Amino acid sequence: MTSILVQDLHKTYKGALEPSLKGLSFSFQKGMITGLLGPNGAGKTTTISILCGLVSADSGLVKIFDLPQNAAHREEIKKRVGIVPQQIALFPQLTAIENLEYFGNLYGLKGKPLRNLIDEYLQKFGLEQNGNKAVHRFSGGMKRRANIIASILHQPQLLILDEPTAGVDVQSRSMILQFLRDFNAQGASIVYTSHLLDEAQTICQEVAIIDTGKLIVQGTPASLIAQHAECQHLEDVFLHYTGHAVRD
Ligand SMILES: Nc1ncnc2c1ncn2[C@@H]1O[C@H](COP(=O)(O)OP(=O)(O)OP(=O)(O)O)[C@@H](O)[C@H]1O
């Protein structure tokens, strides 16, 4: 079974001169950690926004766990998917606990079970001493960790994260990556974007490299590296397919 199936997606934003997605297709297997990789402007965030129903595609098909992403299935998909956006999506003036209660409530969680879950995750993410602190006083790494908790309280079967380790220190990154491994080991499918290719090589069972709104190549990091004699790391493979020219 696939966690995500995308077929021939096209998207041009209103007023944009160029399409952002030009016939993007891929499928990700259930139960995997998959990296959605690509240079700046490749279309990763646009794809994620379409996957979670925030942006509508001009044409093409999206299925999440075999359910077409449309109005008829939106509620069911919302229950099964967690999204960790690139920008921190927390209320800065509220405490971590107030934020997490708010997000838990959105998914119908409340009372003692929600509070227990929040305490468990604050502990797991090293934030147990900071639950009553306003989020604007958090460091970047603390905000990223709290942002992840907000997206997993409802125990999603598919977790999609847009650059969850961007700009965090080594300790926070290590904690976030360990969480992704543990969550995956418990059965969740994970799709994540990153520009850190050594990290993606370590953590992803499969990667899809996209560029200019299309799939370039997909496979396990090891198989992609093995296909090119001059490539020793996933970064070499990435540069092989996407070139050295800097992007706007
Ligand atoms: N709201 C928008 N309106 C117009 N153009 C947009 C909008 N959002 C994204 N784009 C354009 O769509 C293309 C793909 O952008 P997108 O953010 O999906 O890429 P990305 O792969 O996530 O990039 P990055 O690695 O920089 O986050 C880019 O050319 C971008 O400028």
PDBQT file of the ligand as one rigid body, heavy atoms in Angstrom, charges set to zero:
ROOT
HETATM    1  N1  LIG A 301       2.363  31.580  -3.088  1.00  0.00    +0.000 N 
HETATM    2  C1  LIG A 301       3.133  31.592  -4.189  1.00  0.00    +0.000 A 
HETATM    3  N2  LIG A 301       2.891  32.420  -5.218  1.00  0.00    +0.000 NA
HETATM    4  C2  LIG A 301       3.647  32.429  -6.336  1.00  0.00    +0.000 A 
HETATM    5  N3  LIG A 301       4.717  31.606  -6.516  1.00  0.00    +0.000 NA
HETATM    6  C3  LIG A 301       5.004  30.759  -5.518  1.00  0.00    +0.000 A 
HETATM    7  C4  LIG A 301       4.251  30.699  -4.304  1.00  0.00    +0.000 A 
HETATM    8  N4  LIG A 301       4.799  29.741  -3.499  1.00  0.00    +0.000 NA
HETATM    9  C5  LIG A 301       5.832  29.227  -4.185  1.00  0.00    +0.000 A 
HETATM   10  N5  LIG A 301       5.975  29.837  -5.395  1.00  0.00    +0.000 N 
HETATM   11  C6  LIG A 301       6.967  29.521  -6.432  1.00  0.00    +0.000 C 
HETATM   12  O1  LIG A 301       6.820  28.146  -6.746  1.00  0.00    +0.000 OA
HETATM   13  C7  LIG A 301       8.100  27.537  -6.961  1.00  0.00    +0.000 C 
HETATM   14  C8  LIG A 301       8.253  26.353  -6.020  1.00  0.00    +0.000 C 
HETATM   15  O2  LIG A 301       8.314  26.876  -4.689  1.00  0.00    +0.000 OA
HETATM   16  P1  LIG A 301       8.335  25.905  -3.418  1.00  0.00    +0.000 P 
HETATM   17  O3  LIG A 301       8.292  26.789  -2.211  1.00  0.00    +0.000 OA
HETATM   18  O4  LIG A 301       7.298  24.871  -3.567  1.00  0.00    +0.000 OA
HETATM   19  O5  LIG A 301       9.777  25.248  -3.578  1.00  0.00    +0.000 OA
HETATM   20  P2  LIG A 301      10.653  24.458  -2.506  1.00  0.00    +0.000 P 
HETATM   21  O6  LIG A 301      11.217  23.295  -3.218  1.00  0.00    +0.000 OA
HETATM   22  O7  LIG A 301       9.854  24.198  -1.284  1.00  0.00    +0.000 OA
HETATM   23  O8  LIG A 301      11.790  25.523  -2.208  1.00  0.00    +0.000 OA
HETATM   24  P3  LIG A 301      12.683  25.793  -0.868  1.00  0.00    +0.000 P 
HETATM   25  O9  LIG A 301      13.700  24.697  -0.808  1.00  0.00    +0.000 OA
HETATM   26  O10 LIG A 301      13.301  27.122  -1.168  1.00  0.00    +0.000 OA
HETATM   27  O11 LIG A 301      11.749  25.835   0.311  1.00  0.00    +0.000 OA
HETATM   28  C9  LIG A 301       9.128  28.650  -6.749  1.00  0.00    +0.000 C 
HETATM   29  O12 LIG A 301       9.465  29.180  -8.009  1.00  0.00    +0.000 OA
HETATM   30  C10 LIG A 301       8.395  29.676  -5.913  1.00  0.00    +0.000 C 
HETATM   31  O13 LIG A 301       8.882  30.970  -6.155  1.00  0.00    +0.000 OA
ENDROOT
TORSDOF 0
